[in-house]
């Protein structure tokens, strides 16, 4: 399982994940905000299964042999 998420992509995903989780506690207080949890986990692991299927790689420093 090679990493396929770059630094900028990680930062954006973590920000979006935190915003989504915040929706659980403030604002509309919807349970759909928990979708942010897997978004953050994907960013922390550095590997996106959808990127793998589509063939996208935003990680410039990763070794993808």
N, C-alpha and C positions, 0 to 999 in steps of 0.2 A: 504494500500500500504506500506508494510514493506521494509526497505532498504535491498538491497542485494549486494551492492558494498562496498568493503573494502577500507582502506586508500591507500594501494599501487595501487590498481586498479584505484582509483580516480585520483591519481597523474599521472599515465600512460595515462589515458584518457584525462586529461587536457592538458598534453604535446602534445599528438598526435593531439588534437583539435586545439591547437595554431599553430602547424606546418601546419596543413591543411589550416587554415585561412590565414596564412602567404603566402601561395601559390596564394592567390587572388591578393596580392599586389606586391610580388616579385617573381622572378623565372619565371615559365611559364605563370603566371598571368591567370590562368584558373578559371572559375566560379565553378568548382567542389570543390574548396577549402572550399566553404560554407558548405560542409558536416561536417566540423569541429564544426560548431555551435551546432547542436543537440548532438554531442559527448560531448561537454563541459557541456551542459545543463543536460544531463543524469548523468554526474559525479557530478555536483553540487546538484542535487536532491538525488543522492545516490540510485537510483532505475533503473534497466535496464529491459525493458520488455522482451527482448530476454532471459536474465538470468532466468526470471520467467517461461517462456515457457519450457526451457530446464531443469530447476531445479537446477541451479548453484547459490551458495551463497558464495561470497568471504568476506563477512562481519562477522568477528568473534565475535564482540561485540553487534551485533543487536539481538533483541528479535524477533524470528520468530516462534511464537506459531501456 
